[in-house]
Amino acid sequence: MGETTGIQWTGSTWTPIRARHRVTGKVGWHCTKPSAGCKFCYSESLNKRLGTGEGYTPNAPVDVFLDEKMLRAPLRWRAPRKIFVCSMTDLFGEFVTDTMIDRVFAVMAASPQHTYQVLTKRAERMRTYLCNHEVGARWAFSGDRKPLVCAGTAVEWTRHGLPNVWIGCSVENQQMADNRIPVLLNTPAAVRFLSVEPLLAPMNVAFSQTSTWSAASDYRINGRRVDWIIVGGESGAGARRCDLEWIGFIVDQCKAAKVACFVKQLGKNAYAMDKRWPITDSKGGNIDDFPDDLKIRQYPA
Ligand code: SF4
């Protein structure tokens, strides 16, 4: 899936993990739904219409595979881009093998001109994978035994991960924030980020000044903290309500902690003071519709 995108916080999307229907042979995508934010997954809707035709269930009759042409596409893109990795699925889904992940990371390591944005709901698997210090070696010689990075090229793998790869988690409610943010903070990464979308309820992502994580509201571990927060309401068919006060609460917390904040969209069913907030596009993504205090689209330094 393709190069250009309407997702405001990135430049391109790149989903080399694909799926083929075992009966019809139709090619699309696959995923499963680990939490409430997935209820109206846009990728699943698209896959039902234009892909394998299946829903995102563990028993879908599909085979997941790595699309070789798509895998290598960023190596051909000479000009630097921001690239959202696996926008149509989850790179750390249980249906993706370690070898597939190795090869995706090998391409990211081999194209340092790009900035990759890896976003998952499977924070634990991502941490386990990225804490394994053998993975750096695997990125150089992974997959089909033909190295994607030549033998003489050192992969810059440090305890901070690859310098051109931002690592993020989706959190849609307080429970997911409490579960996933501490895991994210214990994951090696050059830049850590949260996608708080769809925002389904008020959420505390407060950052304290202490050096030890001690409570659900204190998202800082051993000096590590989140560098960037994207926030937005839900869009698409069946979109759930999002109150602008909830978005404002996230913005305020980012300001207080000096964390870069990106208000992506107000959502299809935006409310303020319990009244419907007018929007001029289907997602509430037109910044001209935002109240002034939510017109914030920052990136990490
Ligand atoms: S993890 Fe992402 S792609 Fe997968 S079902 Fe959930 S929202 Fe859809």
py3Dmol code that shows the C-alpha trace and the ligand (Angstrom):
import py3Dmol

protein = """\
ATOM      1  CA  MET A   1       0.000   0.000   0.000  1.00  0.00           C
ATOM      2  CA  GLY A   2       1.278   3.050  -1.044  1.00  0.00           C
ATOM      3  CA  GLU A   3       3.701   5.898  -1.023  1.00  0.00           C
ATOM      4  CA  THR A   4       1.299   8.815  -0.631  1.00  0.00           C
ATOM      5  CA  THR A   5      -1.055   9.204   2.299  1.00  0.00           C
ATOM      6  CA  GLY A   6      -3.610  11.519   3.848  1.00  0.00           C
ATOM      7  CA  ILE A   7      -2.258  10.775   7.327  1.00  0.00           C
ATOM      8  CA  GLN A   8      -1.129  14.197   8.461  1.00  0.00           C
ATOM      9  CA  TRP A   9       1.797  13.190  10.691  1.00  0.00           C
ATOM     10  CA  THR A  10       3.711  11.164   8.112  1.00  0.00           C
ATOM     11  CA  GLY A  11       4.852  11.487   4.511  1.00  0.00           C
ATOM     12  CA  SER A  12       4.368   7.973   3.111  1.00  0.00           C
ATOM     13  CA  THR A  13       2.970   4.634   4.182  1.00  0.00           C
ATOM     14  CA  TRP A  14       4.740   1.319   3.649  1.00  0.00           C
ATOM     15  CA  THR A  15       3.148  -2.064   4.321  1.00  0.00           C
ATOM     16  CA  PRO A  16       5.314  -4.918   2.995  1.00  0.00           C
ATOM     17  CA  ILE A  17       3.427  -7.444   5.175  1.00  0.00           C
ATOM     18  CA  ARG A  18       0.568  -8.676   2.960  1.00  0.00           C
ATOM     19  CA  ALA A  19      -1.959 -11.534   2.979  1.00  0.00           C
ATOM     20  CA  ARG A  20      -3.323 -13.857   0.281  1.00  0.00           C
ATOM     21  CA  HIS A  21      -6.707 -15.600   0.487  1.00  0.00           C
ATOM     22  CA  ARG A  22      -6.252 -19.382   0.468  1.00  0.00           C
ATOM     23  CA  VAL A  23      -9.304 -19.985  -1.748  1.00  0.00           C
ATOM     24  CA  THR A  24      -9.701 -16.942  -3.987  1.00  0.00           C
ATOM     25  CA  GLY A  25      -6.045 -15.933  -4.187  1.00  0.00           C
ATOM     26  CA  LYS A  26      -7.027 -12.311  -3.594  1.00  0.00           C
ATOM     27  CA  VAL A  27      -4.252 -10.247  -2.068  1.00  0.00           C
ATOM     28  CA  GLY A  28      -4.831  -7.735   0.718  1.00  0.00           C
ATOM     29  CA  TRP A  29      -3.792  -7.402   4.333  1.00  0.00           C
ATOM     30  CA  HIS A  30      -4.342  -9.150   7.633  1.00  0.00           C
ATOM     31  CA  CYS A  31      -4.409  -8.320  11.316  1.00  0.00           C
ATOM     32  CA  THR A  32      -6.231  -9.292  14.511  1.00  0.00           C
ATOM     33  CA  LYS A  33      -7.756  -6.993  17.109  1.00  0.00           C
ATOM     34  CA  PRO A  34      -5.956  -6.825  20.449  1.00  0.00           C
ATOM     35  CA  SER A  35      -7.942  -3.953  21.990  1.00  0.00           C
ATOM     36  CA  ALA A  36     -10.921  -1.581  21.857  1.00  0.00           C
ATOM     37  CA  GLY A  37      -9.242   0.904  19.529  1.00  0.00           C
ATOM     38  CA  CYS A  38      -9.441  -1.711  16.754  1.00  0.00           C
ATOM     39  CA  LYS A  39     -13.245  -1.961  16.762  1.00  0.00           C
ATOM     40  CA  PHE A  40     -13.737   0.067  13.569  1.00  0.00           C
ATOM     41  CA  CYS A  41     -10.315  -0.605  12.038  1.00  0.00           C
ATOM     42  CA  TYR A  42     -10.040   1.330   8.744  1.00  0.00           C
ATOM     43  CA  SER A  43      -7.622  -1.224   7.347  1.00  0.00           C
ATOM     44  CA  GLU A  44     -10.110  -4.044   7.910  1.00  0.00           C
ATOM     45  CA  SER A  45     -12.837  -2.083   6.084  1.00  0.00           C
ATOM     46  CA  LEU A  46     -10.505  -1.511   3.157  1.00  0.00           C
ATOM     47  CA  ASN A  47      -9.435  -5.141   3.143  1.00  0.00           C
ATOM     48  CA  LYS A  48     -13.028  -6.330   3.030  1.00  0.00           C
ATOM     49  CA  ARG A  49     -13.709  -4.139  -0.006  1.00  0.00           C
ATOM     50  CA  LEU A  50     -10.435  -4.172  -1.899  1.00  0.00           C
ATOM     51  CA  GLY A  51      -8.239  -6.884  -0.387  1.00  0.00           C
ATOM     52  CA  THR A  52      -8.737 -10.506   0.640  1.00  0.00           C
ATOM     53  CA  GLY A  53     -12.393  -9.805   1.505  1.00  0.00           C
ATOM     54  CA  GLU A  54     -11.909 -11.196   5.031  1.00  0.00           C
ATOM     55  CA  GLY A  55     -12.326  -9.601   8.439  1.00  0.00           C
ATOM     56  CA  TYR A  56      -9.419  -9.320  10.849  1.00  0.00           C
ATOM     57  CA  THR A  57     -10.006 -12.495  12.860  1.00  0.00           C
ATOM     58  CA  PRO A  58      -7.464 -15.106  13.922  1.00  0.00           C
ATOM     59  CA  ASN A  59      -9.238 -17.753  11.794  1.00  0.00           C
ATOM     60  CA  ALA A  60      -9.308 -15.790   8.533  1.00  0.00           C
ATOM     61  CA  PRO A  61      -8.327 -18.195   5.687  1.00  0.00           C
ATOM     62  CA  VAL A  62      -5.286 -16.225   4.575  1.00  0.00           C
ATOM     63  CA  ASP A  63      -1.538 -16.714   4.352  1.00  0.00           C
ATOM     64  CA  VAL A  64       0.581 -13.796   5.494  1.00  0.00           C
ATOM     65  CA  PHE A  65       3.647 -13.089   3.369  1.00  0.00           C
ATOM     66  CA  LEU A  66       6.326 -10.512   2.715  1.00  0.00           C
ATOM     67  CA  ASP A  67       5.786  -8.601  -0.543  1.00  0.00           C
ATOM     68  CA  GLU A  68       9.331  -8.536  -1.949  1.00  0.00           C
ATOM     69  CA  LYS A  69       8.737  -5.629  -4.310  1.00  0.00           C
ATOM     70  CA  MET A  70       7.122  -3.495  -1.633  1.00  0.00           C
ATOM     71  CA  LEU A  71       9.796  -4.518   0.890  1.00  0.00           C
ATOM     72  CA  ARG A  72      12.526  -2.970  -1.225  1.00  0.00           C
ATOM     73  CA  ALA A  73      10.592   0.114  -2.348  1.00  0.00           C
ATOM     74  CA  PRO A  74      12.135   2.541   0.215  1.00  0.00           C
ATOM     75  CA  LEU A  75      15.591   1.628  -1.076  1.00  0.00           C
ATOM     76  CA  ARG A  76      14.571   3.212  -4.389  1.00  0.00           C
ATOM     77  CA  TRP A  77      13.198   6.394  -2.778  1.00  0.00           C
ATOM     78  CA  ARG A  78      16.267   8.631  -2.816  1.00  0.00           C
ATOM     79  CA  ALA A  79      14.784  11.774  -1.249  1.00  0.00           C
ATOM     80  CA  PRO A  80      14.288  11.579   2.534  1.00  0.00           C
ATOM     81  CA  ARG A  81      10.763  10.757   3.676  1.00  0.00           C
ATOM     82  CA  LYS A  82       8.878  10.167   6.873  1.00  0.00           C
ATOM     83  CA  ILE A  83       7.461   6.655   6.479  1.00  0.00           C
ATOM     84  CA  PHE A  84       4.684   5.087   8.570  1.00  0.00           C
ATOM     85  CA  VAL A  85       5.602   1.396   8.725  1.00  0.00           C
ATOM     86  CA  CYS A  86       2.782  -1.149   8.315  1.00  0.00           C
ATOM     87  CA  SER A  87      -0.049   1.359   8.363  1.00  0.00           C
ATOM     88  CA  MET A  88      -2.388  -1.428   7.182  1.00  0.00           C
ATOM     89  CA  THR A  89      -1.435  -3.993   9.824  1.00  0.00           C
ATOM     90  CA  ASP A  90       0.799  -4.377  12.896  1.00  0.00           C
ATOM     91  CA  LEU A  91       4.460  -5.286  12.323  1.00  0.00           C
ATOM     92  CA  PHE A  92       4.526  -7.024  15.701  1.00  0.00           C
ATOM     93  CA  GLY A  93       1.307  -9.004  15.192  1.00  0.00           C
ATOM     94  CA  GLU A  94       1.454 -12.671  16.205  1.00  0.00           C
ATOM     95  CA  PHE A  95       0.925 -13.592  12.527  1.00  0.00           C
ATOM     96  CA  VAL A  96       4.232 -11.927  11.510  1.00  0.00           C
ATOM     97  CA  THR A  97       7.356 -14.071  11.846  1.00  0.00           C
ATOM     98  CA  ASP A  98      10.611 -12.839  13.363  1.00  0.00           C
ATOM     99  CA  THR A  99      12.256 -13.358   9.983  1.00  0.00           C
ATOM    100  CA  MET A 100       9.771 -10.982   8.357  1.00  0.00           C
ATOM    101  CA  ILE A 101      10.447  -8.382  11.059  1.00  0.00           C
ATOM    102  CA  ASP A 102      14.200  -8.853  10.575  1.00  0.00           C
ATOM    103  CA  ARG A 103      13.895  -8.115   6.896  1.00  0.00           C
ATOM    104  CA  VAL A 104      11.746  -5.019   7.431  1.00  0.00           C
ATOM    105  CA  PHE A 105      14.338  -3.695   9.895  1.00  0.00           C
ATOM    106  CA  ALA A 106      17.128  -4.568   7.461  1.00  0.00           C
ATOM    107  CA  VAL A 107      15.555  -2.253   4.883  1.00  0.00           C
ATOM    108  CA  MET A 108      15.177   0.505   7.477  1.00  0.00           C
ATOM    109  CA  ALA A 109      18.836   0.091   8.461  1.00  0.00           C
ATOM    110  CA  ALA A 110      19.865   0.235   4.791  1.00  0.00           C
ATOM    111  CA  SER A 111      17.989   3.470   4.047  1.00  0.00           C
ATOM    112  CA  PRO A 112      19.114   5.946   6.709  1.00  0.00           C
ATOM    113  CA  GLN A 113      17.933   8.862   4.559  1.00  0.00           C
ATOM    114  CA  HIS A 114      14.386   8.074   5.692  1.00  0.00           C
ATOM    115  CA  THR A 115      12.720   8.453   9.088  1.00  0.00           C
ATOM    116  CA  TYR A 116      10.613   5.398   9.878  1.00  0.00           C
ATOM    117  CA  GLN A 117       7.651   5.513  12.255  1.00  0.00           C
ATOM    118  CA  VAL A 118       6.860   2.056  13.662  1.00  0.00           C
ATOM    119  CA  LEU A 119       3.562   1.940  15.551  1.00  0.00           C
ATOM    120  CA  THR A 120       2.185  -1.106  17.347  1.00  0.00           C
ATOM    121  CA  LYS A 121      -0.454  -2.298  19.770  1.00  0.00           C
ATOM    122  CA  ARG A 122       1.782  -5.268  20.641  1.00  0.00           C
ATOM    123  CA  ALA A 123       4.182  -3.400  22.920  1.00  0.00           C
ATOM    124  CA  GLU A 124       5.453  -6.521  24.704  1.00  0.00           C
ATOM    125  CA  ARG A 125       6.498  -8.325  21.550  1.00  0.00           C
ATOM    126  CA  MET A 126       8.154  -5.179  20.241  1.00  0.00           C
ATOM    127  CA  ARG A 127      10.137  -4.770  23.442  1.00  0.00           C
ATOM    128  CA  THR A 128      11.187  -8.424  23.477  1.00  0.00           C
ATOM    129  CA  TYR A 129      12.290  -8.188  19.854  1.00  0.00           C
ATOM    130  CA  LEU A 130      14.186  -4.913  20.177  1.00  0.00           C
ATOM    131  CA  CYS A 131      15.843  -5.850  23.473  1.00  0.00           C
ATOM    132  CA  ASN A 132      17.437  -8.827  21.748  1.00  0.00           C
ATOM    133  CA  HIS A 133      20.870  -7.535  20.843  1.00  0.00           C
ATOM    134  CA  GLU A 134      21.354 -10.214  18.223  1.00  0.00           C
ATOM    135  CA  VAL A 135      18.760  -8.581  16.035  1.00  0.00           C
ATOM    136  CA  GLY A 136      21.220  -5.948  14.788  1.00  0.00           C
ATOM    137  CA  ALA A 137      23.307  -8.720  13.234  1.00  0.00           C
ATOM    138  CA  ARG A 138      20.227 -10.351  11.778  1.00  0.00           C
ATOM    139  CA  TRP A 139      19.187  -7.120  10.059  1.00  0.00           C
ATOM    140  CA  ALA A 140      22.426  -7.188   8.077  1.00  0.00           C
ATOM    141  CA  PHE A 141      22.078 -10.764   6.822  1.00  0.00           C
ATOM    142  CA  SER A 142      18.424 -11.612   7.175  1.00  0.00           C
ATOM    143  CA  GLY A 143      15.887 -13.529   5.209  1.00  0.00           C
ATOM    144  CA  ASP A 144      16.790 -15.112   1.926  1.00  0.00           C
ATOM    145  CA  ARG A 145      20.526 -15.307   2.705  1.00  0.00           C
ATOM    146  CA  LYS A 146      21.159 -12.434   0.326  1.00  0.00           C
ATOM    147  CA  PRO A 147      22.173  -9.602   2.598  1.00  0.00           C
ATOM    148  CA  LEU A 148      20.133  -6.463   2.240  1.00  0.00           C
ATOM    149  CA  VAL A 149      23.048  -4.592   3.759  1.00  0.00           C
ATOM    150  CA  CYS A 150      26.439  -5.498   2.290  1.00  0.00           C
ATOM    151  CA  ALA A 151      28.960  -7.226   4.514  1.00  0.00           C
ATOM    152  CA  GLY A 152      31.141  -4.168   4.887  1.00  0.00           C
ATOM    153  CA  THR A 153      28.334  -1.904   6.042  1.00  0.00           C
ATOM    154  CA  ALA A 154      27.997  -1.668   9.771  1.00  0.00           C
ATOM    155  CA  VAL A 155      24.424  -1.504  10.979  1.00  0.00           C
ATOM    156  CA  GLU A 156      24.334   1.268  13.500  1.00  0.00           C
ATOM    157  CA  TRP A 157      22.673  -0.696  16.256  1.00  0.00           C
ATOM    158  CA  THR A 158      23.052   0.662  19.728  1.00  0.00           C
ATOM    159  CA  ARG A 159      21.091   0.372  22.919  1.00  0.00           C
ATOM    160  CA  HIS A 160      19.096   3.286  21.535  1.00  0.00           C
ATOM    161  CA  GLY A 161      18.049   1.316  18.467  1.00  0.00           C
ATOM    162  CA  LEU A 162      18.387   2.558  14.923  1.00  0.00           C
ATOM    163  CA  PRO A 163      18.786   6.363  14.775  1.00  0.00           C
ATOM    164  CA  ASN A 164      16.295   6.704  11.899  1.00  0.00           C
ATOM    165  CA  VAL A 165      13.534   4.593  13.473  1.00  0.00           C
ATOM    166  CA  TRP A 166      10.919   6.064  15.784  1.00  0.00           C
ATOM    167  CA  ILE A 167       9.156   3.515  17.957  1.00  0.00           C
ATOM    168  CA  GLY A 168       5.560   4.014  19.074  1.00  0.00           C
ATOM    169  CA  CYS A 169       2.525   2.461  20.727  1.00  0.00           C
ATOM    170  CA  SER A 170      -1.165   3.100  20.181  1.00  0.00           C
ATOM    171  CA  VAL A 171      -3.117   3.795  23.370  1.00  0.00           C
ATOM    172  CA  GLU A 172      -6.829   4.481  23.211  1.00  0.00           C
ATOM    173  CA  ASN A 173      -7.873   4.495  26.874  1.00  0.00           C
ATOM    174  CA  GLN A 174      -6.348   4.649  30.327  1.00  0.00           C
ATOM    175  CA  GLN A 175      -5.984   0.898  30.697  1.00  0.00           C
ATOM    176  CA  MET A 176      -3.987   0.596  27.469  1.00  0.00           C
ATOM    177  CA  ALA A 177      -1.922   3.643  28.436  1.00  0.00           C
ATOM    178  CA  ASP A 178      -1.100   2.095  31.805  1.00  0.00           C
ATOM    179  CA  ASN A 179      -0.220  -1.238  30.190  1.00  0.00           C
ATOM    180  CA  ARG A 180       1.732  -0.102  27.156  1.00  0.00           C
ATOM    181  CA  ILE A 181       3.547   3.127  28.059  1.00  0.00           C
ATOM    182  CA  PRO A 182       5.835   1.548  30.682  1.00  0.00           C
ATOM    183  CA  VAL A 183       6.688  -1.188  28.165  1.00  0.00           C
ATOM    184  CA  LEU A 184       7.453   1.417  25.509  1.00  0.00           C
ATOM    185  CA  LEU A 185       9.737   3.246  27.928  1.00  0.00           C
ATOM    186  CA  ASN A 186      11.693   0.036  28.447  1.00  0.00           C
ATOM    187  CA  THR A 187      12.181  -0.442  24.702  1.00  0.00           C
ATOM    188  CA  PRO A 188      15.381   0.749  22.986  1.00  0.00           C
ATOM    189  CA  ALA A 189      14.515   3.595  20.615  1.00  0.00           C
ATOM    190  CA  ALA A 190      15.941   6.814  19.228  1.00  0.00           C
ATOM    191  CA  VAL A 191      12.512   8.450  19.537  1.00  0.00           C
ATOM    192  CA  ARG A 192       9.473   7.089  21.427  1.00  0.00           C
ATOM    193  CA  PHE A 193       5.956   8.156  20.582  1.00  0.00           C
ATOM    194  CA  LEU A 194       2.320   7.522  21.360  1.00  0.00           C
ATOM    195  CA  SER A 195      -0.634   7.520  19.031  1.00  0.00           C
ATOM    196  CA  VAL A 196      -3.612   8.414  21.194  1.00  0.00           C
ATOM    197  CA  GLU A 197      -6.126   7.656  18.487  1.00  0.00           C
ATOM    198  CA  PRO A 198      -8.960   6.942  18.607  1.00  0.00           C
ATOM    199  CA  LEU A 199      -9.163   8.783  21.905  1.00  0.00           C
ATOM    200  CA  LEU A 200     -12.141   7.103  23.604  1.00  0.00           C
ATOM    201  CA  ALA A 201     -12.076   8.693  27.062  1.00  0.00           C
ATOM    202  CA  PRO A 202     -10.100  11.229  29.089  1.00  0.00           C
ATOM    203  CA  MET A 203      -6.560   9.943  29.519  1.00  0.00           C
ATOM    204  CA  ASN A 204      -3.755  10.718  31.898  1.00  0.00           C
ATOM    205  CA  VAL A 205      -0.370  10.616  30.198  1.00  0.00           C
ATOM    206  CA  ALA A 206       1.270  12.930  32.724  1.00  0.00           C
ATOM    207  CA  PHE A 207       5.035  13.145  32.878  1.00  0.00           C
ATOM    208  CA  SER A 208       6.592  13.776  36.239  1.00  0.00           C
ATOM    209  CA  GLN A 209      10.041  15.122  36.893  1.00  0.00           C
ATOM    210  CA  THR A 210      11.100  12.153  38.968  1.00  0.00           C
ATOM    211  CA  SER A 211      13.522   9.623  37.563  1.00  0.00           C
ATOM    212  CA  THR A 212      11.677   6.516  38.659  1.00  0.00           C
ATOM    213  CA  TRP A 213       8.337   5.327  37.420  1.00  0.00           C
ATOM    214  CA  SER A 214       6.180   4.999  40.489  1.00  0.00           C
ATOM    215  CA  ALA A 215       2.553   5.288  39.485  1.00  0.00           C
ATOM    216  CA  ALA A 216       0.313   4.959  36.480  1.00  0.00           C
ATOM    217  CA  SER A 217       0.393   8.712  35.984  1.00  0.00           C
ATOM    218  CA  ASP A 218       4.183   8.981  36.088  1.00  0.00           C
ATOM    219  CA  TYR A 219       5.418   8.030  32.653  1.00  0.00           C
ATOM    220  CA  ARG A 220       9.150   8.290  32.989  1.00  0.00           C
ATOM    221  CA  ILE A 221      11.441   5.340  33.576  1.00  0.00           C
ATOM    222  CA  ASN A 222      15.136   5.700  34.309  1.00  0.00           C
ATOM    223  CA  GLY A 223      15.162   9.089  32.639  1.00  0.00           C
ATOM    224  CA  ARG A 224      13.425   7.817  29.500  1.00  0.00           C
ATOM    225  CA  ARG A 225      10.204   9.414  28.450  1.00  0.00           C
ATOM    226  CA  VAL A 226       7.859   9.760  25.536  1.00  0.00           C
ATOM    227  CA  ASP A 227       9.112  12.277  22.949  1.00  0.00           C
ATOM    228  CA  TRP A 228       5.988  12.788  20.862  1.00  0.00           C
ATOM    229  CA  ILE A 229       2.226  12.345  21.213  1.00  0.00           C
ATOM    230  CA  ILE A 230      -0.251  12.195  18.342  1.00  0.00           C
ATOM    231  CA  VAL A 231      -3.870  12.589  19.393  1.00  0.00           C
ATOM    232  CA  GLY A 232      -7.174  12.376  17.559  1.00  0.00           C
ATOM    233  CA  GLY A 233     -10.801  11.333  17.602  1.00  0.00           C
ATOM    234  CA  GLU A 234     -12.200   8.390  15.679  1.00  0.00           C
ATOM    235  CA  SER A 235     -13.271   8.534  12.028  1.00  0.00           C
ATOM    236  CA  GLY A 236     -15.013   6.131   9.661  1.00  0.00           C
ATOM    237  CA  ALA A 237     -18.279   4.223   9.885  1.00  0.00           C
ATOM    238  CA  GLY A 238     -19.514   3.854  13.474  1.00  0.00           C
ATOM    239  CA  ALA A 239     -16.998   6.368  14.811  1.00  0.00           C
ATOM    240  CA  ARG A 240     -17.314   6.871  18.564  1.00  0.00           C
ATOM    241  CA  ARG A 241     -17.629  10.258  20.233  1.00  0.00           C
ATOM    242  CA  CYS A 242     -14.583  12.318  21.117  1.00  0.00           C
ATOM    243  CA  ASP A 243     -14.817  15.352  23.386  1.00  0.00           C
ATOM    244  CA  LEU A 244     -12.518  18.247  22.572  1.00  0.00           C
ATOM    245  CA  GLU A 245     -11.946  18.600  26.329  1.00  0.00           C
ATOM    246  CA  TRP A 246     -10.271  15.152  26.277  1.00  0.00           C
ATOM    247  CA  ILE A 247      -7.966  16.256  23.449  1.00  0.00           C
ATOM    248  CA  GLY A 248      -7.280  19.500  25.303  1.00  0.00           C
ATOM    249  CA  PHE A 249      -6.278  17.532  28.406  1.00  0.00           C
ATOM    250  CA  ILE A 250      -3.652  15.628  26.394  1.00  0.00           C
ATOM    251  CA  VAL A 251      -2.388  18.889  24.853  1.00  0.00           C
ATOM    252  CA  ASP A 252      -2.097  20.468  28.312  1.00  0.00           C
ATOM    253  CA  GLN A 253      -0.122  17.512  29.656  1.00  0.00           C
ATOM    254  CA  CYS A 254       2.262  17.700  26.683  1.00  0.00           C
ATOM    255  CA  LYS A 255       2.767  21.436  27.213  1.00  0.00           C
ATOM    256  CA  ALA A 256       3.473  20.961  30.910  1.00  0.00           C
ATOM    257  CA  ALA A 257       6.024  18.219  30.179  1.00  0.00           C
ATOM    258  CA  LYS A 258       7.481  19.941  27.072  1.00  0.00           C
ATOM    259  CA  VAL A 259       6.587  16.961  24.916  1.00  0.00           C
ATOM    260  CA  ALA A 260       5.894  17.550  21.209  1.00  0.00           C
ATOM    261  CA  CYS A 261       2.195  17.200  20.415  1.00  0.00           C
ATOM    262  CA  PHE A 262       0.400  16.631  17.120  1.00  0.00           C
ATOM    263  CA  VAL A 263      -3.383  17.054  17.037  1.00  0.00           C
ATOM    264  CA  LYS A 264      -4.273  14.950  14.027  1.00  0.00           C
ATOM    265  CA  GLN A 265      -8.046  15.180  13.868  1.00  0.00           C
ATOM    266  CA  LEU A 266     -11.093  15.907  15.994  1.00  0.00           C
ATOM    267  CA  GLY A 267     -12.902  12.793  14.754  1.00  0.00           C
ATOM    268  CA  LYS A 268     -16.188  12.306  12.948  1.00  0.00           C
ATOM    269  CA  ASN A 269     -18.255  12.761  16.139  1.00  0.00           C
ATOM    270  CA  ALA A 270     -16.552  15.659  17.876  1.00  0.00           C
ATOM    271  CA  TYR A 271     -18.222  17.299  20.870  1.00  0.00           C
ATOM    272  CA  ALA A 272     -17.421  20.340  22.977  1.00  0.00           C
ATOM    273  CA  MET A 273     -19.296  21.225  26.161  1.00  0.00           C
ATOM    274  CA  ASP A 274     -21.675  18.350  25.312  1.00  0.00           C
ATOM    275  CA  LYS A 275     -22.626  19.906  21.995  1.00  0.00           C
ATOM    276  CA  ARG A 276     -21.738  18.634  18.537  1.00  0.00           C
ATOM    277  CA  TRP A 277     -18.682  20.453  17.149  1.00  0.00           C
ATOM    278  CA  PRO A 278     -18.994  21.380  13.443  1.00  0.00           C
ATOM    279  CA  ILE A 279     -16.459  19.856  11.054  1.00  0.00           C
ATOM    280  CA  THR A 280     -16.070  20.309   7.317  1.00  0.00           C
ATOM    281  CA  ASP A 281     -14.527  16.957   6.377  1.00  0.00           C
ATOM    282  CA  SER A 282     -15.432  13.388   7.297  1.00  0.00           C
ATOM    283  CA  LYS A 283     -12.640  12.961   9.869  1.00  0.00           C
ATOM    284  CA  GLY A 284     -12.453  16.344  11.543  1.00  0.00           C
ATOM    285  CA  GLY A 285      -8.914  16.603  10.175  1.00  0.00           C
ATOM    286  CA  ASN A 286      -9.139  20.133   8.776  1.00  0.00           C
ATOM    287  CA  ILE A 287      -7.044  22.243  11.115  1.00  0.00           C
ATOM    288  CA  ASP A 288      -9.147  25.297  10.226  1.00  0.00           C
ATOM    289  CA  ASP A 289     -12.014  23.615  12.108  1.00  0.00           C
ATOM    290  CA  PHE A 290      -9.972  23.213  15.295  1.00  0.00           C
ATOM    291  CA  PRO A 291     -10.434  25.574  18.223  1.00  0.00           C
ATOM    292  CA  ASP A 292      -7.342  27.775  18.478  1.00  0.00           C
ATOM    293  CA  ASP A 293      -5.910  25.995  21.516  1.00  0.00           C
ATOM    294  CA  LEU A 294      -5.885  22.672  19.607  1.00  0.00           C
ATOM    295  CA  LYS A 295      -4.166  23.980  16.463  1.00  0.00           C
ATOM    296  CA  ILE A 296      -0.931  22.221  17.353  1.00  0.00           C
ATOM    297  CA  ARG A 297       1.076  20.062  14.991  1.00  0.00           C
ATOM    298  CA  GLN A 298       4.576  19.636  16.365  1.00  0.00           C
ATOM    299  CA  TYR A 299       7.281  17.016  15.742  1.00  0.00           C
ATOM    300  CA  PRO A 300       9.951  15.789  18.140  1.00  0.00           C
ATOM    301  CA  ALA A 301      13.163  17.822  18.070  1.00  0.00           C
TER     302      ALA A 301
END
"""
ligand_1 = """\
8
SF4
S -3.785 -3.325 15.307
Fe -4.222 -1.684 13.813
S -4.408 -2.724 11.834
Fe -4.586 -4.288 13.446
S -6.790 -4.501 13.787
Fe -6.006 -3.003 15.279
S -6.298 -0.989 14.293
Fe -6.464 -2.576 12.689
"""
view = py3Dmol.view(width=600, height=400)
view.addModel(protein, "pdb")
view.setStyle({"model": 0}, {"cartoon": {"style": "trace"}})
view.addModel(ligand_1, "xyz")
view.setStyle({"model": 1}, {"stick": {}})
view.zoomTo()
view.show()
